[in-house]
Amino acid sequence: MPTDRADQDPDLAAHARTYHRFMLGLKWIAIHTASVLAFLIVAFATPAGIISGVLAGIVVFGAGIFAMTHGLAHSSEAELPSSESDAIA
């Protein structure tokens, strides 16, 4: 039965946690950037106006929050065993 190398080496487990947190931060930065871009484009590059731009930014941000709370917050890598993640967190 193959074992996960992160279970054997604490440095690999720490790296996996750091990578996961970095990716979560990157996803949140992308959501905020998309919201600001939606606001700027709708508000200033179309005749829709500022209020429509704010609404577009809110809609994009809401879609990002929905995505993060429904599966996008998980990385594609296997989760750490609960004993390791509880001990370090």
N, C-alpha and C positions, 0 to 999 in steps of 0.2 A: 504494500500500500504506500504510494508516494506521500511524502509529508511536505507541507508548505515550508519554504525556507525562512519565511518571516517568523514562523513559530520557533525556529532554532536560533536565529541571530537577532538580538535586540536592536542592532543598528538598522537592519532591514525593516523591522517593525516601525521604528521611529521614522525611517524614510517614507514608508507607506503612509503613515499618518500625516507627515508634512506635505507629501504630494497631494493627498486628499484635501487637506485644508487649503492648499494653494489653488487647486482646481475649483473649489467652492468659491473662493475669493474672486477668481478670474471670471466665473459665471456671473457673480453679482455685479462686477464691474461692467461686464458686457450688457447686462440688463439695464443698468443705470445709463450707460452710453446710448443704448438704443432708445431709451425714453427721452433723453435730452435731444437726440437727433430728430426723433419724431416731432417733438415740440418745435424745434427750430425750423424744420422743413415746412411743416404745416403753417406755422405762424408767419414766417417771413418769405417763403418761396411760393406761396399760393395766396389767392385773395380771401382765404377762409378767415384769417384774423387770429389774434392772440388767444381768444377764448377757445376756439376750435383747436389751436395748437396745444393748449393746456389739456383739453380733453383727450387729444390723441396721445400725449405723453402719459396721461393717467391710464389709458387703455393698454398701452404697450407695457407699462410697469405692472399693471394688474395681470396681464398675460404672463409676464416673467415670474411674478410671485406664484401664480397658479402652477406654472411649470416646475418651479423649485420645490413646491410642497407636494407635488404629485410625481416624483420620480427623478427629476433632473438633478436633485441634490446628491444623488448617490453616484459614486464613481464606477467605472466599468470594472474595477478590480474587486477581488473577493474581499469581503469584510474581515476585519481582524477578529480573532476569537474574543468573546465578551470579557474573559478574565484579563487579557492584556489591555484592552481598551479602557476598562474600568480602573485598572491599576495605574495607568499613566495619566488619565484625564483628571 
